[in-house]
Amino acid sequence: MNNILEIEEKLSFDFFWNEVSKTENGYGLIRDNTKHNIASIASVGFGLSAIPIGIERKWITKEEGYNRAFKTLNTFLYNVEQKEGFYLHFVDMKNGKRVWNSEVSVIDTSIFLMGALTVAEYFKGEIYELFEKIYERINWQWYTDKNKNMFYMGYWYESGFHGYWDGYAEQLMMYIMGAASPTYPVDPILYYSFNRNLGRYKNYELIYTWTGSIFTYQYSHAWIDFRNKKDKLGVDWFKNSILATKASRQYSIDNNHIYKSFSENSWGLTACDSPNGYRGDFGAPPSAHNNTENKTDGTIPPAGTIGSIVFTPDEVIEAMKYYDTLENLKCKYGFKDAFNLDKNWYSDIVIGIDKGISLLMIENYRTGMIWDLVMKNKYIKRGLALLEIK
């Protein structure tokens, strides 16, 4: 068992260590995926979080990890394009400037920030000071609609703010870091203002997300340990993710007669590569309106499964053993992004955020390292206290 976890964790780490920019103005930027030479700041957030894992597992030296973290945070403080402290979703690997008419992203900035916080807590000293300068610059209030008490979904230079984080998804980290901000804190009411819609699939009733993509139940949990915690409404987000994971697995079991890729050991529908390109809408019920049409084409992403190892470890490990039998699914960075047996298709890429959730959740399952680091942080403690999650 440990062998398959060790291999996937190490090869996932290798992606973040190798697929990195070392230019003067873009040092530390990490590729979004192996197809495009474009960086995503979320990929960098996972990559920074990977550094303490690499050091503790002796894949890199502490000096190598320190230098990578220090130079990366310097790049983000001085070179990477930002507005009101928030970064662009996608940037040029060479210089950190906007590409693809990308939005100024609150969620991707938050994922980057969690990575910065992780290395800050691990190294302390100068790294912590750099993290605080980046954190203190973020104007969380600017990204907030005070009439609705909600974060906006995205901001584009050309057209301003669009949409709202009005339902549950991967964004819990935003409320914690926003409330704890030493410079531009947002009211904890934002956390209690998004909809908590209940839905059911078979025996599993849970607060569901828009698409039912399983990553939405995973990302905040990669850093923040919600185990044995409830908010003042009685919501237990960790238990909710267990239920979402079980529902997603059951959906694949129930639809095995439709899709060859689906089974008790092949599940975890989430945003991923597909035979028709990247799909952000793959998911399982329950989801918004309990609408399951067009939520899948039979494509399975291993990261969707692996990212839930802390929620349902036995089921995930059995699935990983199955994925390991698919030789066409393997590459130098572990499992490729996805496969589809009905279409005899295997992705030819890996995607940073998918490798990232696999890496962090495997480590949390094995040692709890990322959770332990993050939960020591004074801002995380303050944010959880302000939101009354305890």
N, C-alpha and C positions, 0 to 999 in steps of 0.2 A: 504493500500500500504506500509506504513512505517513499519508495523508489519513484513511483509514477508522479507523486506530488513534487518530489525534489526535482525531477527532470523538467516538468512543466514550469515550475517556479523559476528554476535557473535559466531556462531558455527564454522565458518571458522577460526576465531581468536583462538578458543579453540584448533584447530589442532596444530597451531604453538606454543601455550603456553605449551601444554601437551606432544607433540611428540618430546621431546628434550633430548639431552644427558646432564648428570650432572657429568660426570667423570672428573678427574683432568685434563687430557690432551685433552678432547673433549667437554668441557663445552660449551653449546650453539649450538652445531651442531644439525640440525633438519632433521628428516627423509624425504627422498625423497617421500615415500608413505607408506601406512599402511601395505603393504605386506612384505617389506624388511626392515631389521634393518640397512639400509645404509643411510648416509646423502648425500644430494646434496647441494652444496654451493648456488645454486639459491634459494632453499627452505629457506636457512638461510637469504638471502637477503630480501625475502618477509616477513620472520618472524621478522627480525629487524624492518622493516617498520610497522609491526603490533603493535609494542610496544607503540608508541604515540597514536594510535587509542585506544588501550586498556585502557590507562591512561585517556584520555579525555572522554571516554565513561564509566569510573569508573568500568571497569571489573577487573582491577588490580590497585594497588597503584603506585604512582610515584616512591617510593622507590623500589618496586618490579621490575618495568620496568627499572630503572636505573641500578640495580644490574645485571639484565639479559643482558642488552646492554654492560655494562662494562666488564663483564666476557667473553661474546662472542667475543668482539673485542680483548681482551687479548689473547684468544685462537687462533684467526686468525693471530695475530701479531707474536706469539711465537711458536705455536704448529702445526697449519694446514700446511700440505705439500704444498710447492709452488716452482715455478721456475721463476726467474726474476720478482717476485712479483705476478705472475699469479697462480691461484689455480687450483687444479684438479676438474673435474666435479663432481665425486663421491668419497667420502672418508669414512673411517671407523668411526662409531659413537663414538667409545671409544677413539681413538687417533688421528684422523684427517689425517691418512695415506691413500695412494692410494688403491682403490679397483677396480675390474672389468677391469683392464688394461686401466683405464680411461685416457682421454686426458687432457692436460693442456689447459683450456678453456678460451678464451677471452670474450665470451658472458656471460658465467656463472660467471666469475670474475666480470664482469660489473654489473650484476644483484645483486650480493652480495654487490658490492661497492655502489650501489644506496641505498641499505638498510642501510649500514654503514653511508652514508651521511645523510640519513633521521634522524637517531637517533643523529648524531652529531649536526645537525641543531636544533634539539629539546632540547637536554640537554646542549649543549655547553661544556665548561670546559674540564675536563679530557676525556670525550667521544670524543670531537672534536679533541683533541690531538692524541688520538689513531687512529681515522679515518685518520688523515693527515699522520701519520707514515705509515699506510698501503697503502695509496694512493701514497705517494712519492716513495715507493719501487717498484711500478709497472713500468716496462720498456716497455712502449707502442711501442717504436722504434724497440725493438727486435722482436715484433710480426708483423712487417710490411715488406712487400716486396717493397722496395723503387723503384724498376724498374717499377712495376705496380701501385704504389701508392695505394695499397690495404692492408687491414688486411688479414693475413692468416685465414683460417677457423678453423684449429685446430693444435695442436702440440702433438705428441706422443713421449715418451722417446725412443721407439724402432726404429722409422722411421722418426722423425723430423716433419716438417710442411707439411700439406696437404690442398689443396684447397684454395679458396679465398672467402671473402665476396664481391662478384662481382655484386650482385643485391640487391634490396631493401628487407629488412625483419625487424626483431625486433631490429636491431643493432644500431639505431640512437644514443643511449646513449653512445656507444663506441667512436664515433667521438667527441662528446661534452667533455667527460671526458679525452679522449686522447689528444685533442688539448689544454685543459686547464691545463694539468699536469705541476706542478711546477718543475719537475725534468727531465722527458723524454717526452716532448711534441711531438706530430706528426703534420705534416703539414696539415692544413685545406683542402688541395687538396684531401686528402683521402675521405672526405665527398662528394666531387664532382666527384669522380672517379668511383663510382659504377653505374651500369646500372639502368636507370629509364625507364623501359619498360611499355608502355601503352597498356592496353587491355580493352575489353568491354564485359560486360554481360548484355544483354537487354538494359536498359536505362542508365547503369552505366559504365562510362569510368574512369579508375583509373590506377595508377602505381601499378602493381601487384607484388606478391611475388612468390617464386618458387613453393610451393605447394598450395597456396591460403588458407592455414590454418589461421584461423582468429586471433590466438594468435600473429601472426607476425605483425598484424596491431594494436596490443594493448600494448605490453610490455613496450616499451619506454614511451608510453603515461601514464602509471600508475604513473610515477614519474614526467615527464617533461610536463608542460602545453604548448602544441603547439597551443592552440586556438588563432586565430587572428594573426598568425605568418606565414611569408613566407620567403623562402631563396632567394638568388639573382637570381635564375632561375625561381622564381615565384611559387615554389611548396609549397602548403599548406598541411602539413601532417595530420593535424586534419581532414580537409575536405576529404582527401583521405581515411581516416579510416571510416568516415561516409559512403562514397560510397562503400567501401569494405564490410561493415556490411550490407548495404541494398542489395548488390549483393548476399551475402551469404544467407540472408533470402529468397530472391526471388528464389534462386536455390532450396531451400528446398520446397518452395511452388510449384514450377514447377515440382518437382519430387515426390510429394505426392502420385501419382498413382503407383509409383514403391516401395516406402518405407513407411510403416505405421508410422514410427517415425517422418516423415517429415511433417511439416505443417507451417502455418503462425505463430504459437506459439511454434514451436519446430524446432530450427535451430541453426546455429553457428558451422559449421564443423571445427574441429581443432584437433591437436595431442591429443590423449587420450587413455585410456584403451578401449579394444574392446573384443568381444567374442573370438578373436584369439590372445589376448595379446596386448601389447602396440603398437599403430600405430602412427608414426610421419608424415604420408603422407596424412591424411584426410584433405580435403579442398574443396573449391568451386571455380568456375571460376569467373573472369579471373585468370589464373595462367600461369606458364612458358609454352610456346608453346600452350596456351589455351587448354591444354590436360586435359580432365575431366575423362578419363577412370581410373578405379581402385582408384579413389579418395575417395570412400566411400563404406561402406557395409550396410548403413542405421543406423549406430550408431550415437547417439546424445550425446554430452557432455554439461551439463548445464553451465559449466564455459566458454565455447565458446560464449554462449549467454550473460551471466552475465558480462563478461569482456568488453562488448560493451555498457554498460549502459550509459556511458557518451556520446556516439555517437548517439544512438537511444533509449532514455529512455523509451518512451511509449511502443515500441515494446518489449523491454527487460522485462519490468515489467509484461506485459501480458503473456509472455513466462514463467516467474517465477511462476505466478499464476497457469499455466498449470502443470509445473513440480511439484508443491506442491500437486497436486491431485494424483500423482503417489506414493503411500505409499511405494512401494518396492525400490524407489529411495532415501529414506531418511535414515540417520544414525546419530550417535551422533555428527558428524562434518558437518551436513547439507546435501546437496545433494551429493550422491555418484558420482563417476567420470563420468559415462556414462550409457546409456541404449540403447537397441535395441528391439523394439516391434516385428519386424518380426521374431526374434530368441528367443523371450520371455526371454531376457537376461537383467540382471541388474548387473553392476559392483559390486564387493564386496570390493572395495578399494576406498580410496581418495588419490589424488596426490597433493603434496605440492604446486607446481607451479600453479595448477589449483585452489586450494583454495586461493592462494595468489592473483592471478589476480582478482578473485571474490571479495575478501576482500578490496583490494585497490581501485578498480573501484567503488564499492558501496560507500565507504567513500568519494571518490572524487565527486561522484554524489550528495551525501547528504550535504557535507560541504566544499569540496575542500581542506581538511586538508593536504593531502600528497603533492598536487601541491603547496600549499602555503608555506610549509616548504622547499621543494626542490628549488623552484624558488627564494627563498631568498639567496641561497648559492652563495658565490662569485665565486666558480669554475664553476658552472652551468652558471652564468651570463657571465663569461669570455669565456667559450666554445661556447655559443650561439653567442656572439659578434664576435668571431674569425671565426665562420662558416657563419657569416652574415645572421643569422636567426633572424628576428626581425618583 
